[in-house]
Structures are given as C-alpha cells and as structure tokens.
Amino acid sequence: MSTRTLITSQEFETICNQLGPYELIRGEVVELSPGGFKHSRITGQVTMVIGRWAQQTKLGRVLTGEAGVIVESDPDTVRGADVAYISYQRLPREAEPSGFCATPPELVV
C-alpha cells in the first residue's frame, strides 16, 4: 500500500520558485507543460483588452504570469492563472497581498 504526502498552499509557496511551472492540485505538486506560441499570443491579447478596460474604468486590477490563485482548501489547490481580473470591490486598491492570491478573482483565463 502506498501513501501520498500532501502539502499545503503555504508549503508550496515556499518551494514553487525553485520548481518551475508547477501547480498544487489537492495537495499534490503537478508539473505543467509549456503553453506554446498560440497560447502565449492569445493570453497576451486577452491581457491587453482586459488591462485597457481595467485602466479606463479604474474598477480593478489585472494579474498575469501564472499568478498563483488558491482555489480550494483542505487539501489545497493553487492554480496558475494566465490572466486574472480582481475588482477593487473584492480586493481593495490598497491591498497588495504577498504570495498567492486567496481572494477569488471575478475572471480567470
């Protein structure tokens, strides 16, 4: 019988920068594959459109670059968002959390 060692989002946060492209899925560290040219082009376009809208309306902020978003707890899941939008209503303008985002974004790409 085999056993798995699950880790928390806090433990994952301390090692994720050393790993490369990984996510935490229900407590298990899972390697991601590269996105490729088309994926990168599309997420870049989405970032520009949403970023322009967020800048014009001043209603929220845009996150990119596989921003770590905590989507589940016990066991923990941290997914990397290509693009995420979080309103200032949900996460106030002056709040700049360090580490993974625990506030659910309104939109995740």
C-alpha positions, 0 to 999 in steps of 0.5 A: 500500500502506498501513501501520498504526502500532501502539502499545503498552499503555504508549503508550496509557496515556499518551494514553487520558485525553485520548481518551475511551472508547477501547480498544487492540485489537492495537495499534490505538486503537478508539473505543467507543460509549456503553453506554446506560441498560440497560447502565449499570443492569445493570453497576451491579447486577452491581457491587453483588452482586459488591462485597457478596460481595467485602466479606463474604468479604474474598477480593478486590477489585472494579474498575469504570469501564472499568478498563483490563485488558491482555489480550494482548501483542505487539501489545497489547490493553487492554480496558475492563472494566465490572466486574472481580473480582481475588482477593487470591490473584492480586493481593495486598491490598497491591498497588495497581498504577498504570495498567492492570491486567496481572494477569488478573482471575478475572471480567470483565463 
